[in-house]
Amino acid sequence: QVQLVESGGGLVQPGGSLRLSCVASGFTFSSYAMIWYRQAPGKERELVARIRSGGGSTNYADSVKGRFTISRDNAKNTMYLQMNSLKPEDTAVYYCNAVMYSLQYWGQGTQVTVSS
C-alpha cells in the first residue's frame, strides 16, 4: 500500500522555523522525484520546492528561495522541508508529492500556520 505521511507542521511566530518531513512507503522512493506543494485558503495549490530522485538537483518557488531548503534521505525513504524566516503568507496546508513519469502519489497534508 502506497503511503506518504507528512508531519512537522504547527503554529509558529513570524521569523520562526519549522521542519516538515514526508515518510514514504509502498513504492521505490529513490526512483521518484519529490515535491512539496502548499495550498492556502481560497488559493490554488502551488509548487514550493522540488528535488530529483538522486537528490542532486533542486528547484524552489521564488517566494521561498533563500528561506526554505528541500532535502531527502533515500535510505530512510524520507523527504524534508526546512523552513526558516517564516512569514504569515507561508500559512497553508503543505503536501508532499512523489512523481515518476505518469505515476504520482500524494500525502494528506500538514497544516503550517505563521501568526503572532
Beta strands, then each sheet from edge to edge (+ up, - down):
strand 1: 3-7
strand 2: 10-12
strand 3: 18-25
strand 4: 33-39
strand 5: 46-51
strand 6: 58-60
strand 7: 68-73
strand 8: 78-83
strand 9: 92-100
strand 10: 103-106
strand 11: 110-114
sheet 1: 1+ 3- 8+ 7-
sheet 2: 2+ 11+ 9- 4+ 5- 6+
sheet 3: 2+ 11+ 9- 10+
end
